[in-house]
Amino acid sequence: MLTMFDDDYSVLAAMRAGARGYVLKGAQQDEIVRAIQAVAAGEAIFGPGVARMVLGLVTTPPAAGEPFGELTAREREVLDLIAAGARNAEIARRMSIAPKTVANHISAIFTKLQVTDRGEAIILARDAGLGRDPRGGRAPA
């Protein structure tokens, strides 16, 4: 897969879909050719940045005592904003990311938390203490 997306969800989704190679769009031409040849020979290949990210995902244990250890830090941040009542456009603005990236994070959150909708995710998040406003109170329901 040759793509510009290097966020955790996109990489994992591609791997789950069967991608045996994942190279970022900015790779040098010789790196892309090597990747195509390696995958054709039955190998799995990932660009250096993606390989570091994948290794980090598999080797970094969740922080002790942190709710939703199965989520990445970015996904926890999105979940916190969802629990605080923010809509996707607001989350994208506050995190300086594309709305599509927010949607990707939300999809990953739903899958990892095994919930089917925003309401279920909000309940879990608020039960774990997320979604509080900066003044220490609960976000409006």
N, CA, C and O atoms as CSV, one atom per row, in Angstrom:
chain,resi,resn,atom,element,x,y,z
A,1,MET,N,N,0.856,-1.159,0.000
A,1,MET,CA,C,0.000,0.000,0.000
A,1,MET,C,C,0.908,1.229,0.000
A,1,MET,O,O,1.819,1.334,0.821
A,2,LEU,N,N,0.664,2.121,-0.891
A,2,LEU,CA,C,1.373,3.397,-0.958
A,2,LEU,C,C,0.355,4.459,-0.584
A,2,LEU,O,O,-0.661,4.622,-1.259
A,3,THR,N,N,0.631,5.183,0.498
A,3,THR,CA,C,-0.368,6.117,1.016
A,3,THR,C,C,0.297,7.292,1.707
A,3,THR,O,O,1.487,7.257,2.019
A,4,MET,N,N,-0.485,8.325,1.941
A,4,MET,CA,C,0.012,9.473,2.703
A,4,MET,C,C,-0.411,9.372,4.167
A,4,MET,O,O,0.016,10.185,4.987
A,5,PHE,N,N,-1.249,8.378,4.508
A,5,PHE,CA,C,-1.772,8.257,5.859
A,5,PHE,C,C,-0.845,7.414,6.719
A,5,PHE,O,O,-0.596,6.248,6.412
A,6,ASP,N,N,-0.334,8.002,7.798
A,6,ASP,CA,C,0.539,7.237,8.685
A,6,ASP,C,C,0.001,7.180,10.110
A,6,ASP,O,O,0.737,6.853,11.041
A,7,ASP,N,N,-1.286,7.500,10.285
A,7,ASP,CA,C,-1.860,7.414,11.618
A,7,ASP,C,C,-2.062,5.948,11.989
A,7,ASP,O,O,-2.197,5.089,11.118
A,8,ASP,N,N,-2.081,5.675,13.289
A,8,ASP,CA,C,-2.185,4.308,13.798
A,8,ASP,C,C,-3.345,3.548,13.180
A,8,ASP,O,O,-3.182,2.405,12.752
A,9,TYR,N,N,-4.511,4.169,13.127
A,9,TYR,CA,C,-5.699,3.481,12.651
A,9,TYR,C,C,-5.544,3.061,11.195
A,9,TYR,O,O,-5.890,1.933,10.844
A,10,SER,N,N,-5.035,3.937,10.344
A,10,SER,CA,C,-4.890,3.616,8.923
A,10,SER,C,C,-3.924,2.466,8.705
A,10,SER,O,O,-4.183,1.575,7.896
A,11,VAL,N,N,-2.807,2.484,9.427
A,11,VAL,CA,C,-1.829,1.403,9.300
A,11,VAL,C,C,-2.446,0.086,9.744
A,11,VAL,O,O,-2.354,-0.914,9.032
A,12,LEU,N,N,-3.075,0.078,10.920
A,12,LEU,CA,C,-3.674,-1.155,11.423
A,12,LEU,C,C,-4.812,-1.644,10.535
A,12,LEU,O,O,-4.961,-2.847,10.321
A,13,ALA,N,N,-5.605,-0.727,10.025
A,13,ALA,CA,C,-6.707,-1.111,9.132
A,13,ALA,C,C,-6.158,-1.742,7.854
A,13,ALA,O,O,-6.708,-2.730,7.367
A,14,ALA,N,N,-5.095,-1.190,7.314
A,14,ALA,CA,C,-4.484,-1.748,6.104
A,14,ALA,C,C,-3.928,-3.142,6.383
A,14,ALA,O,O,-4.085,-4.053,5.570
A,15,MET,N,N,-3.282,-3.303,7.531
A,15,MET,CA,C,-2.727,-4.607,7.878
A,15,MET,C,C,-3.849,-5.631,8.070
A,15,MET,O,O,-3.741,-6.769,7.613
A,16,ARG,N,N,-4.925,-5.223,8.747
A,16,ARG,CA,C,-6.060,-6.131,8.940
A,16,ARG,C,C,-6.698,-6.514,7.604
A,16,ARG,O,O,-7.225,-7.616,7.455
A,17,ALA,N,N,-6.646,-5.606,6.644
A,17,ALA,CA,C,-7.226,-5.863,5.327
A,17,ALA,C,C,-6.300,-6.713,4.458
A,17,ALA,O,O,-6.659,-7.094,3.344
A,18,GLY,N,N,-5.109,-7.006,4.975
A,18,GLY,CA,C,-4.205,-7.895,4.250
A,18,GLY,C,C,-3.003,-7.236,3.617
A,18,GLY,O,O,-2.254,-7.900,2.900
A,19,ALA,N,N,-2.789,-5.951,3.855
A,19,ALA,CA,C,-1.614,-5.294,3.281
A,19,ALA,C,C,-0.345,-5.932,3.848
A,19,ALA,O,O,-0.211,-6.102,5.060
A,20,ARG,N,N,0.577,-6.281,2.958
A,20,ARG,CA,C,1.857,-6.843,3.402
A,20,ARG,C,C,2.970,-5.822,3.239
A,20,ARG,O,O,4.128,-6.085,3.563
A,21,GLY,N,N,2.603,-4.663,2.735
A,21,GLY,CA,C,3.557,-3.581,2.597
A,21,GLY,C,C,2.838,-2.272,2.814
A,21,GLY,O,O,1.691,-2.106,2.398
A,22,TYR,N,N,3.505,-1.350,3.459
A,22,TYR,CA,C,2.895,-0.053,3.755
A,22,TYR,C,C,4.010,0.979,3.679
A,22,TYR,O,O,4.847,1.076,4.576
A,23,VAL,N,N,4.008,1.741,2.606
A,23,VAL,CA,C,5.060,2.733,2.378
A,23,VAL,C,C,4.388,4.087,2.231
A,23,VAL,O,O,3.365,4.230,1.561
A,24,LEU,N,N,4.991,5.078,2.877
A,24,LEU,CA,C,4.424,6.423,2.814
A,24,LEU,C,C,4.744,7.091,1.489
A,24,LEU,O,O,5.785,6.840,0.880
A,25,LYS,N,N,3.836,7.940,1.058
A,25,LYS,CA,C,3.899,8.602,-0.240
A,25,LYS,C,C,5.216,9.358,-0.456
A,25,LYS,O,O,5.674,9.471,-1.593
A,26,GLY,N,N,5.818,9.865,0.587
A,26,GLY,CA,C,7.057,10.632,0.450
A,26,GLY,C,C,8.299,9.783,0.294
A,26,GLY,O,O,9.406,10.319,0.250
A,27,ALA,N,N,8.143,8.461,0.209
A,27,ALA,CA,C,9.300,7.562,0.088
A,27,ALA,C,C,10.021,7.791,-1.234
A,27,ALA,O,O,9.425,8.229,-2.218
A,28,GLN,N,N,11.302,7.489,-1.233
A,28,GLN,CA,C,12.103,7.594,-2.454
A,28,GLN,C,C,11.688,6.500,-3.434
A,28,GLN,O,O,11.191,5.451,-3.025
A,29,GLN,N,N,11.892,6.746,-4.718
A,29,GLN,CA,C,11.476,5.796,-5.741
A,29,GLN,C,C,12.114,4.429,-5.532
A,29,GLN,O,O,11.437,3.412,-5.686
A,30,ASP,N,N,13.400,4.376,-5.185
A,30,ASP,CA,C,14.061,3.081,-5.001
A,30,ASP,C,C,13.469,2.321,-3.809
A,30,ASP,O,O,13.420,1.091,-3.825
A,31,GLU,N,N,13.025,3.038,-2.786
A,31,GLU,CA,C,12.380,2.397,-1.634
A,31,GLU,C,C,11.040,1.778,-2.047
A,31,GLU,O,O,10.693,0.687,-1.594
A,32,ILE,N,N,10.297,2.467,-2.894
A,32,ILE,CA,C,9.012,1.961,-3.373
A,32,ILE,C,C,9.226,0.709,-4.232
A,32,ILE,O,O,8.501,-0.275,-4.089
A,33,VAL,N,N,10.220,0.751,-5.122
A,33,VAL,CA,C,10.518,-0.400,-5.981
A,33,VAL,C,C,10.933,-1.594,-5.125
A,33,VAL,O,O,10.471,-2.711,-5.359
A,34,ARG,N,N,11.802,-1.371,-4.134
A,34,ARG,CA,C,12.228,-2.455,-3.233
A,34,ARG,C,C,11.025,-3.051,-2.503
A,34,ARG,O,O,10.922,-4.268,-2.349
A,35,ALA,N,N,10.118,-2.184,-2.057
A,35,ALA,CA,C,8.931,-2.655,-1.334
A,35,ALA,C,C,8.062,-3.528,-2.232
A,35,ALA,O,O,7.591,-4.579,-1.797
A,36,ILE,N,N,7.845,-3.114,-3.464
A,36,ILE,CA,C,7.020,-3.889,-4.399
A,36,ILE,C,C,7.665,-5.247,-4.663
A,36,ILE,O,O,6.981,-6.270,-4.668
A,37,GLN,N,N,8.981,-5.259,-4.882
A,37,GLN,CA,C,9.679,-6.516,-5.145
A,37,GLN,C,C,9.631,-7.431,-3.922
A,37,GLN,O,O,9.444,-8.640,-4.058
A,38,ALA,N,N,9.799,-6.860,-2.734
A,38,ALA,CA,C,9.785,-7.667,-1.513
A,38,ALA,C,C,8.412,-8.291,-1.288
A,38,ALA,O,O,8.319,-9.476,-0.969
A,39,VAL,N,N,7.350,-7.513,-1.451
A,39,VAL,CA,C,5.992,-8.040,-1.256
A,39,VAL,C,C,5.693,-9.100,-2.313
A,39,VAL,O,O,5.069,-10.116,-2.005
A,40,ALA,N,N,6.128,-8.878,-3.557
A,40,ALA,CA,C,5.923,-9.868,-4.615
A,40,ALA,C,C,6.640,-11.177,-4.289
A,40,ALA,O,O,6.202,-12.248,-4.708
A,41,ALA,N,N,7.749,-11.091,-3.537
A,41,ALA,CA,C,8.512,-12.280,-3.145
A,41,ALA,C,C,7.960,-12.911,-1.867
A,41,ALA,O,O,8.530,-13.875,-1.357
A,42,GLY,N,N,6.849,-12.369,-1.344
A,42,GLY,CA,C,6.222,-12.961,-0.165
A,42,GLY,C,C,6.632,-12.342,1.160
A,42,GLY,O,O,6.206,-12.811,2.216
A,43,GLU,N,N,7.441,-11.309,1.126
A,43,GLU,CA,C,7.866,-10.643,2.357
A,43,GLU,C,C,6.860,-9.573,2.760
A,43,GLU,O,O,6.016,-9.162,1.964
A,44,ALA,N,N,6.965,-9.132,4.006
A,44,ALA,CA,C,6.204,-7.975,4.468
A,44,ALA,C,C,7.203,-6.830,4.585
A,44,ALA,O,O,8.323,-7.018,5.059
A,45,ILE,N,N,6.795,-5.662,4.156
A,45,ILE,CA,C,7.711,-4.522,4.201
A,45,ILE,C,C,6.963,-3.255,4.588
A,45,ILE,O,O,5.842,-3.002,4.146
A,46,PHE,N,N,7.614,-2.483,5.416
A,46,PHE,CA,C,7.049,-1.224,5.871
A,46,PHE,C,C,8.142,-0.186,5.856
A,46,PHE,O,O,9.299,-0.491,6.144
A,47,GLY,N,N,7.784,1.050,5.520
A,47,GLY,CA,C,8.757,2.125,5.552
A,47,GLY,C,C,9.270,2.317,6.972
A,47,GLY,O,O,8.622,1.875,7.921
A,48,PRO,N,N,10.418,2.966,7.141
A,48,PRO,CA,C,11.019,3.103,8.476
A,48,PRO,C,C,10.109,3.794,9.490
A,48,PRO,O,O,10.047,3.376,10.646
A,49,GLY,N,N,9.404,4.845,9.074
A,49,GLY,CA,C,8.511,5.547,10.003
A,49,GLY,C,C,7.357,4.667,10.441
A,49,GLY,O,O,6.993,4.652,11.617
A,50,VAL,N,N,6.778,3.932,9.499
A,50,VAL,CA,C,5.670,3.041,9.811
A,50,VAL,C,C,6.167,1.891,10.685
A,50,VAL,O,O,5.495,1.502,11.640
A,51,ALA,N,N,7.342,1.347,10.361
A,51,ALA,CA,C,7.900,0.251,11.162
A,51,ALA,C,C,8.109,0.694,12.608
A,51,ALA,O,O,7.789,-0.056,13.530
A,52,ARG,N,N,8.639,1.898,12.821
A,52,ARG,CA,C,8.831,2.409,14.192
A,52,ARG,C,C,7.499,2.535,14.912
A,52,ARG,O,O,7.376,2.185,16.086
A,53,MET,N,N,6.494,3.044,14.187
A,53,MET,CA,C,5.182,3.225,14.793
A,53,MET,C,C,4.564,1.873,15.161
A,53,MET,O,O,4.017,1.718,16.252
A,54,VAL,N,N,4.650,0.892,14.251
A,54,VAL,CA,C,4.090,-0.432,14.513
A,54,VAL,C,C,4.817,-1.079,15.691
A,54,VAL,O,O,4.177,-1.655,16.571
A,55,LEU,N,N,6.136,-0.989,15.715
A,55,LEU,CA,C,6.894,-1.552,16.834
A,55,LEU,C,C,6.501,-0.870,18.148
A,55,LEU,O,O,6.402,-1.523,19.187
A,56,GLY,N,N,6.282,0.425,18.094
A,56,GLY,CA,C,5.846,1.149,19.294
A,56,GLY,C,C,4.492,0.670,19.784
A,56,GLY,O,O,4.264,0.562,20.989
A,57,LEU,N,N,3.599,0.384,18.855
A,57,LEU,CA,C,2.271,-0.098,19.238
A,57,LEU,C,C,2.339,-1.461,19.910
A,57,LEU,O,O,1.601,-1.732,20.857
A,58,VAL,N,N,3.225,-2.316,19.419
A,58,VAL,CA,C,3.290,-3.670,19.951
A,58,VAL,C,C,4.151,-3.770,21.201
A,58,VAL,O,O,3.945,-4.668,22.018
A,59,THR,N,N,5.096,-2.880,21.364
A,59,THR,CA,C,6.013,-3.010,22.503
A,59,THR,C,C,5.691,-2.086,23.667
A,59,THR,O,O,6.195,-2.302,24.768
A,60,THR,N,N,4.876,-1.073,23.463
A,60,THR,CA,C,4.568,-0.135,24.529
A,60,THR,C,C,3.334,-0.607,25.293
A,60,THR,O,O,2.231,-0.621,24.745
A,61,PRO,N,N,3.516,-0.995,26.560
A,61,PRO,CA,C,2.341,-1.410,27.330
A,61,PRO,C,C,1.499,-0.190,27.689
A,61,PRO,O,O,2.026,0.918,27.792
A,62,PRO,N,N,0.200,-0.384,27.880
A,62,PRO,CA,C,-0.635,0.739,28.279
A,62,PRO,C,C,-0.182,1.278,29.633
A,62,PRO,O,O,0.300,0.530,30.484
A,63,ALA,N,N,-0.341,2.566,29.815
A,63,ALA,CA,C,0.044,3.196,31.074
A,63,ALA,C,C,-0.810,2.634,32.217
A,63,ALA,O,O,-2.024,2.479,32.086
A,64,ALA,N,N,-0.164,2.341,33.310
A,64,ALA,CA,C,-0.872,1.773,34.463
A,64,ALA,C,C,-1.888,2.768,35.003
A,64,ALA,O,O,-1.600,3.956,35.144
A,65,GLY,N,N,-3.055,2.276,35.297
A,65,GLY,CA,C,-4.080,3.120,35.894
A,65,GLY,C,C,-4.775,4.050,34.921
A,65,GLY,O,O,-5.694,4.772,35.306
A,66,GLU,N,N,-4.355,4.047,33.676
A,66,GLU,CA,C,-4.969,4.929,32.688
A,66,GLU,C,C,-6.160,4.204,32.068
A,66,GLU,O,O,-6.021,3.068,31.614
A,67,PRO,N,N,-7.323,4.841,32.044
A,67,PRO,CA,C,-8.476,4.157,31.461
A,67,PRO,C,C,-8.281,3.937,29.963
A,67,PRO,O,O,-7.632,4.727,29.277
A,68,PHE,N,N,-8.853,2.858,29.485
A,68,PHE,CA,C,-8.843,2.540,28.062
A,68,PHE,C,C,-7.421,2.382,27.525
A,68,PHE,O,O,-7.044,3.010,26.535
A,69,GLY,N,N,-6.648,1.540,28.190
A,69,GLY,CA,C,-5.264,1.299,27.784
A,69,GLY,C,C,-5.120,0.767,26.376
A,69,GLY,O,O,-4.041,0.856,25.789
A,70,GLU,N,N,-6.204,0.204,25.814
A,70,GLU,CA,C,-6.147,-0.309,24.452
A,70,GLU,C,C,-6.182,0.806,23.413
A,70,GLU,O,O,-5.890,0.571,22.240
A,71,LEU,N,N,-6.538,2.014,23.836
A,71,LEU,CA,C,-6.590,3.155,22.910
A,71,LEU,C,C,-5.236,3.848,22.851
A,71,LEU,O,O,-4.478,3.846,23.821
A,72,THR,N,N,-4.947,4.440,21.696
A,72,THR,CA,C,-3.754,5.275,21.594
A,72,THR,C,C,-4.023,6.589,22.341
A,72,THR,O,O,-5.165,6.891,22.688
A,73,ALA,N,N,-2.983,7.346,22.577
A,73,ALA,CA,C,-3.146,8.639,23.259
A,73,ALA,C,C,-4.088,9.547,22.465
A,73,ALA,O,O,-4.925,10.233,23.051
A,74,ARG,N,N,-3.957,9.554,21.148
A,74,ARG,CA,C,-4.821,10.403,20.309
A,74,ARG,C,C,-6.268,9.941,20.402
A,74,ARG,O,O,-7.182,10.763,20.475
A,75,GLU,N,N,-6.481,8.617,20.401
A,75,GLU,CA,C,-7.840,8.100,20.507
A,75,GLU,C,C,-8.451,8.449,21.862
A,75,GLU,O,O,-9.637,8.769,21.941
A,76,ARG,N,N,-7.654,8.390,22.924
A,76,ARG,CA,C,-8.161,8.790,24.250
A,76,ARG,C,C,-8.518,10.269,24.258
A,76,ARG,O,O,-9.508,10.671,24.869
A,77,GLU,N,N,-7.715,11.073,23.584
A,77,GLU,CA,C,-8.000,12.511,23.502
A,77,GLU,C,C,-9.314,12.748,22.751
A,77,GLU,O,O,-10.128,13.572,23.168
A,78,VAL,N,N,-9.520,12.031,21.653
A,78,VAL,CA,C,-10.773,12.151,20.898
A,78,VAL,C,C,-11.937,11.693,21.765
A,78,VAL,O,O,-12.973,12.357,21.814
A,79,LEU,N,N,-11.777,10.557,22.453
A,79,LEU,CA,C,-12.845,10.049,23.319
A,79,LEU,C,C,-13.181,11.052,24.417
A,79,LEU,O,O,-14.353,11.254,24.734
A,80,ASP,N,N,-12.175,11.674,24.993
A,80,ASP,CA,C,-12.401,12.683,26.033
A,80,ASP,C,C,-13.230,13.840,25.473
A,80,ASP,O,O,-14.151,14.322,26.132
A,81,LEU,N,N,-12.905,14.280,24.267
A,81,LEU,CA,C,-13.656,15.380,23.655
A,81,LEU,C,C,-15.077,14.955,23.297
A,81,LEU,O,O,-16.012,15.745,23.429
A,82,ILE,N,N,-15.243,13.712,22.845
A,82,ILE,CA,C,-16.590,13.196,22.564
A,82,ILE,C,C,-17.407,13.215,23.851
A,82,ILE,O,O,-18.552,13.665,23.867
A,83,ALA,N,N,-16.796,12.714,24.939
A,83,ALA,CA,C,-17.491,12.658,26.227
A,83,ALA,C,C,-17.816,14.052,26.749
A,83,ALA,O,O,-18.757,14.225,27.522
A,84,ALA,N,N,-17.034,15.047,26.324
A,84,ALA,CA,C,-17.287,16.432,26.726
A,84,ALA,C,C,-18.358,17.079,25.849
A,84,ALA,O,O,-18.729,18.233,26.067
A,85,GLY,N,N,-18.856,16.334,24.857
A,85,GLY,CA,C,-19.935,16.840,24.029
A,85,GLY,C,C,-19.504,17.471,22.719
A,85,GLY,O,O,-20.333,18.037,22.005
A,86,ALA,N,N,-18.220,17.384,22.387
A,86,ALA,CA,C,-17.739,17.996,21.142
A,86,ALA,C,C,-18.156,17.166,19.932
A,86,ALA,O,O,-18.145,15.936,19.982
A,87,ARG,N,N,-18.513,17.826,18.874
A,87,ARG,CA,C,-18.845,17.184,17.601
A,87,ARG,C,C,-17.554,17.017,16.792
A,87,ARG,O,O,-16.522,17.596,17.132
A,88,ASN,N,N,-17.621,16.229,15.730
A,88,ASN,CA,C,-16.429,15.925,14.940
A,88,ASN,C,C,-15.705,17.168,14.429
A,88,ASN,O,O,-14.478,17.240,14.502
A,89,ALA,N,N,-16.448,18.146,13.913
A,89,ALA,CA,C,-15.813,19.356,13.377
A,89,ALA,C,C,-15.064,20.108,14.477
A,89,ALA,O,O,-13.973,20.629,14.245
A,90,GLU,N,N,-15.644,20.163,15.659
A,90,GLU,CA,C,-14.994,20.828,16.788
A,90,GLU,C,C,-13.745,20.060,17.227
A,90,GLU,O,O,-12.717,20.661,17.536
A,91,ILE,N,N,-13.841,18.740,17.252
A,91,ILE,CA,C,-12.688,17.915,17.621
A,91,ILE,C,C,-11.563,18.142,16.621
A,91,ILE,O,O,-10.408,18.314,17.013
A,92,ALA,N,N,-11.889,18.144,15.335
A,92,ALA,CA,C,-10.884,18.366,14.296
A,92,ALA,C,C,-10.209,19.722,14.472
A,92,ALA,O,O,-8.988,19.830,14.359
A,93,ARG,N,N,-10.998,20.751,14.748
A,93,ARG,CA,C,-10.439,22.096,14.938
A,93,ARG,C,C,-9.534,22.145,16.153
A,93,ARG,O,O,-8.424,22.673,16.088
A,94,ARG,N,N,-10.008,21.593,17.263
A,94,ARG,CA,C,-9.232,21.662,18.511
A,94,ARG,C,C,-7.947,20.848,18.453
A,94,ARG,O,O,-6.948,21.213,19.073
A,95,MET,N,N,-7.970,19.744,17.708
A,95,MET,CA,C,-6.788,18.891,17.628
A,95,MET,C,C,-5.926,19.199,16.401
A,95,MET,O,O,-4.866,18.602,16.216
A,96,SER,N,N,-6.383,20.129,15.570
A,96,SER,CA,C,-5.681,20.502,14.333
A,96,SER,C,C,-5.455,19.293,13.426
A,96,SER,O,O,-4.356,19.071,12.918
A,97,ILE,N,N,-6.516,18.525,13.240
A,97,ILE,CA,C,-6.472,17.377,12.341
A,97,ILE,C,C,-7.676,17.443,11.405
A,97,ILE,O,O,-8.614,18.204,11.639
A,98,ALA,N,N,-7.642,16.651,10.358
A,98,ALA,CA,C,-8.738,16.638,9.374
A,98,ALA,C,C,-9.966,15.943,9.957
A,98,ALA,O,O,-9.831,15.017,10.757
A,99,PRO,N,N,-11.157,16.381,9.563
A,99,PRO,CA,C,-12.376,15.703,10.010
A,99,PRO,C,C,-12.378,14.210,9.684
A,99,PRO,O,O,-12.912,13.414,10.456
A,100,LYS,N,N,-11.796,13.822,8.565
A,100,LYS,CA,C,-11.710,12.398,8.191
A,100,LYS,C,C,-10.844,11.641,9.206
A,100,LYS,O,O,-11.139,10.492,9.538
A,101,THR,N,N,-9.795,12.272,9.689
A,101,THR,CA,C,-8.940,11.637,10.700
A,101,THR,C,C,-9.719,11.449,11.994
A,101,THR,O,O,-9.574,10.426,12.663
A,102,VAL,N,N,-10.545,12.429,12.351
A,102,VAL,CA,C,-11.407,12.298,13.534
A,102,VAL,C,C,-12.332,11.098,13.351
A,102,VAL,O,O,-12.484,10.281,14.258
A,103,ALA,N,N,-12.946,10.996,12.178
A,103,ALA,CA,C,-13.847,9.872,11.904
A,103,ALA,C,C,-13.104,8.542,11.992
A,103,ALA,O,O,-13.649,7.562,12.500
A,104,ASN,N,N,-11.865,8.499,11.501
A,104,ASN,CA,C,-11.059,7.278,11.599
A,104,ASN,C,C,-10.782,6.928,13.061
A,104,ASN,O,O,-10.894,5.769,13.458
A,105,HIS,N,N,-10.422,7.929,13.853
A,105,HIS,CA,C,-10.177,7.692,15.281
A,105,HIS,C,C,-11.440,7.164,15.963
A,105,HIS,O,O,-11.374,6.230,16.762
A,106,ILE,N,N,-12.573,7.758,15.651
A,106,ILE,CA,C,-13.838,7.343,16.275
A,106,ILE,C,C,-14.169,5.904,15.900
A,106,ILE,O,O,-14.611,5.127,16.747
A,107,SER,N,N,-13.960,5.548,14.650
A,107,SER,CA,C,-14.201,4.174,14.223
A,107,SER,C,C,-13.306,3.198,14.985
A,107,SER,O,O,-13.759,2.134,15.407
A,108,ALA,N,N,-12.043,3.560,15.157
A,108,ALA,CA,C,-11.114,2.706,15.911
A,108,ALA,C,C,-11.540,2.602,17.374
A,108,ALA,O,O,-11.463,1.530,17.974
A,109,ILE,N,N,-11.986,3.713,17.940
A,109,ILE,CA,C,-12.453,3.727,19.336
A,109,ILE,C,C,-13.638,2.790,19.501
A,109,ILE,O,O,-13.660,1.974,20.422
A,110,PHE,N,N,-14.619,2.898,18.621
A,110,PHE,CA,C,-15.806,2.036,18.699
A,110,PHE,C,C,-15.411,0.570,18.627
A,110,PHE,O,O,-15.927,-0.255,19.381
A,111,THR,N,N,-14.491,0.243,17.715
A,111,THR,CA,C,-14.049,-1.142,17.556
A,111,THR,C,C,-13.335,-1.626,18.818
A,111,THR,O,O,-13.638,-2.704,19.329
A,112,LYS,N,N,-12.399,-0.839,19.314
A,112,LYS,CA,C,-11.612,-1.253,20.472
A,112,LYS,C,C,-12.448,-1.340,21.742
A,112,LYS,O,O,-12.213,-2.210,22.580
A,113,LEU,N,N,-13.419,-0.448,21.891
A,113,LEU,CA,C,-14.272,-0.463,23.082
A,113,LEU,C,C,-15.489,-1.362,22.906
A,113,LEU,O,O,-16.266,-1.557,23.841
A,114,GLN,N,N,-15.647,-1.903,21.714
A,114,GLN,CA,C,-16.770,-2.778,21.380
A,114,GLN,C,C,-18.117,-2.104,21.657
A,114,GLN,O,O,-19.008,-2.674,22.288
A,115,VAL,N,N,-18.229,-0.872,21.160
A,115,VAL,CA,C,-19.488,-0.138,21.239
A,115,VAL,C,C,-19.982,0.110,19.819
A,115,VAL,O,O,-19.215,0.049,18.858
A,116,THR,N,N,-21.271,0.390,19.707
A,116,THR,CA,C,-21.833,0.568,18.373
A,116,THR,C,C,-22.153,2.012,18.020
A,116,THR,O,O,-22.385,2.340,16.856
A,117,ASP,N,N,-22.164,2.880,19.040
A,117,ASP,CA,C,-22.490,4.266,18.726
A,117,ASP,C,C,-21.857,5.223,19.724
A,117,ASP,O,O,-21.275,4.822,20.731
A,118,ARG,N,N,-21.994,6.500,19.406
A,118,ARG,CA,C,-21.414,7.577,20.196
A,118,ARG,C,C,-21.940,7.577,21.633
A,118,ARG,O,O,-21.185,7.810,22.577
A,119,GLY,N,N,-23.241,7.312,21.791
A,119,GLY,CA,C,-23.852,7.307,23.126
A,119,GLY,C,C,-23.207,6.282,24.044
A,119,GLY,O,O,-22.907,6.586,25.198
A,120,GLU,N,N,-22.991,5.065,23.541
A,120,GLU,CA,C,-22.348,4.028,24.354
A,120,GLU,C,C,-20.920,4.434,24.722
A,120,GLU,O,O,-20.474,4.219,25.849
A,121,ALA,N,N,-20.214,5.019,23.762
A,121,ALA,CA,C,-18.836,5.460,24.020
A,121,ALA,C,C,-18.819,6.555,25.083
A,121,ALA,O,O,-17.947,6.565,25.952
A,122,ILE,N,N,-19.766,7.464,25.018
A,122,ILE,CA,C,-19.843,8.555,26.001
A,122,ILE,C,C,-20.090,7.999,27.395
A,122,ILE,O,O,-19.465,8.443,28.358
A,123,ILE,N,N,-20.988,7.041,27.510
A,123,ILE,CA,C,-21.282,6.457,28.823
A,123,ILE,C,C,-20.030,5.821,29.408
A,123,ILE,O,O,-19.703,6.061,30.570
A,124,LEU,N,N,-19.326,5.014,28.622
A,124,LEU,CA,C,-18.093,4.389,29.115
A,124,LEU,C,C,-17.057,5.442,29.519
A,124,LEU,O,O,-16.421,5.343,30.568
A,125,ALA,N,N,-16.908,6.448,28.661
A,125,ALA,CA,C,-15.904,7.482,28.910
A,125,ALA,C,C,-16.220,8.272,30.174
A,125,ALA,O,O,-15.332,8.519,30.990
A,126,ARG,N,N,-17.456,8.662,30.339
A,126,ARG,CA,C,-17.831,9.434,31.525
A,126,ARG,C,C,-17.735,8.592,32.785
A,126,ARG,O,O,-17.352,9.104,33.837
A,127,ASP,N,N,-18.073,7.309,32.703
A,127,ASP,CA,C,-17.920,6.418,33.857
A,127,ASP,C,C,-16.452,6.309,34.280
A,127,ASP,O,O,-16.153,6.076,35.452
A,128,ALA,N,N,-15.537,6.479,33.314
A,128,ALA,CA,C,-14.103,6.408,33.598
A,128,ALA,C,C,-13.517,7.772,33.952
A,128,ALA,O,O,-12.310,7.896,34.164
A,129,GLY,N,N,-14.374,8.800,34.017
A,129,GLY,CA,C,-13.891,10.127,34.416
A,129,GLY,C,C,-13.508,11.044,33.276
A,129,GLY,O,O,-13.004,12.141,33.516
A,130,LEU,N,N,-13.733,10.628,32.042
A,130,LEU,CA,C,-13.426,11.505,30.910
A,130,LEU,C,C,-14.598,12.446,30.650
A,130,LEU,O,O,-15.702,12.243,31.156
A,131,GLY,N,N,-14.338,13.463,29.863
A,131,GLY,CA,C,-15.385,14.379,29.467
A,131,GLY,C,C,-15.660,15.487,30.464
A,131,GLY,O,O,-16.687,16.161,30.384
A,132,ARG,N,N,-14.757,15.674,31.391
A,132,ARG,CA,C,-14.933,16.753,32.376
A,132,ARG,C,C,-14.467,18.056,31.766
A,132,ARG,O,O,-13.507,18.085,30.996
A,133,ASP,N,N,-15.145,19.129,32.110
A,133,ASP,CA,C,-14.691,20.421,31.598
A,133,ASP,C,C,-13.487,20.880,32.411
A,133,ASP,O,O,-13.241,20.355,33.497
A,134,PRO,N,N,-12.722,21.865,31.897
A,134,PRO,CA,C,-11.503,22.299,32.550
A,134,PRO,C,C,-11.708,22.847,33.959
A,134,PRO,O,O,-10.752,22.937,34.730
A,135,ARG,N,N,-12.941,23.212,34.304
A,135,ARG,CA,C,-13.195,23.760,35.645
A,135,ARG,C,C,-13.473,22.651,36.663
A,135,ARG,O,O,-13.739,22.924,37.834
A,136,GLY,N,N,-13.406,21.374,36.193
A,136,GLY,CA,C,-13.537,20.250,37.118
A,136,GLY,C,C,-14.918,19.632,37.187
A,136,GLY,O,O,-15.099,18.627,37.875
A,137,GLY,N,N,-15.882,20.187,36.511
A,137,GLY,CA,C,-17.238,19.624,36.524
A,137,GLY,C,C,-17.464,18.708,35.341
A,137,GLY,O,O,-16.594,18.549,34.485
A,138,ARG,N,N,-18.608,18.124,35.304
A,138,ARG,CA,C,-18.989,17.283,34.164
A,138,ARG,C,C,-19.336,18.175,32.981
A,138,ARG,O,O,-19.813,19.301,33.125
A,139,ALA,N,N,-19.077,17.623,31.819
A,139,ALA,CA,C,-19.491,18.322,30.596
A,139,ALA,C,C,-21.008,18.235,30.501
A,139,ALA,O,O,-21.613,17.315,31.051
A,140,PRO,N,N,-21.616,19.173,29.818
A,140,PRO,CA,C,-23.080,19.100,29.663
A,140,PRO,C,C,-23.474,17.833,28.909
A,140,PRO,O,O,-22.759,17.391,28.009
A,141,ALA,N,N,-24.594,17.263,29.272
A,141,ALA,CA,C,-25.054,16.025,28.615
A,141,ALA,C,C,-25.666,16.318,27.274
A,141,ALA,O,O,-26.106,15.400,26.582
